[in-house]
Amino acid sequence: MTERTRGRPRTFDRDRAVLDAARLFWRRGYSGTSTRALTAALGLSTSSLYAAFGSKAGLFEEAVRTYAERYREIYQQAVGEKDIPTVVERVLLDSVHEFTQPSDTHPGCLISSAVMTDSTSTLDTSAYIAELHRSNEQALFGRIERAVRDGQLAAGTDPAALTGLVQSVWHGLSVRSNGDTPREDLLATARLAHRMICRQLTSPPRA
């Protein structure tokens, strides 16, 4: 982005600014990140930061939504797959790839970061993330229910329990990703979990 707006540098890059701010927020939380630290990291004056984002809170909200909404997209794309093994695979593996994006293009997974303990007057972070989790879980639960009805999963499969299992694996992968576990290790775990889930729950082909 190179739009010239009064108060901004001529080469202002909004995406880069949001990424650099996100790194600070993820590491320190909202309250622990000062406006001075933000202006230093972004290479902006205080007036330029306010001109671009309205406030520190506005920048924080944009950073959270920019990097959290990608997980909603992953779930929505996954549940559109034609069979449950692929749904589970896409939820786990695509999320790992998102968790472990290169640091020059992604701040890391916010779910288990310092940002979760903070909020602002414009965005209650905990409530926002809780809503995101509910949305993802409901999408997965609905898809699993449909799979049971369609015979893709064994009769008697508990959709709530299976959803909880997938979500538990997802959260574990998220936490480990913020602990600098290598992508290949996380992918190996995700693939093993996927195979174990499918081995136990996929019904035999119908005659």
PyMOL commands that set and color helices and strands:
alter all, ss='L'
color gray80, all
select helices_A, chain A and resi 14-28+35-42+46-53+56-78+84-99+110-112+114-117+125-149+159-178+183-201
alter helices_A, ss='H'
color red, helices_A
deselect
rebuild
show_as cartoon
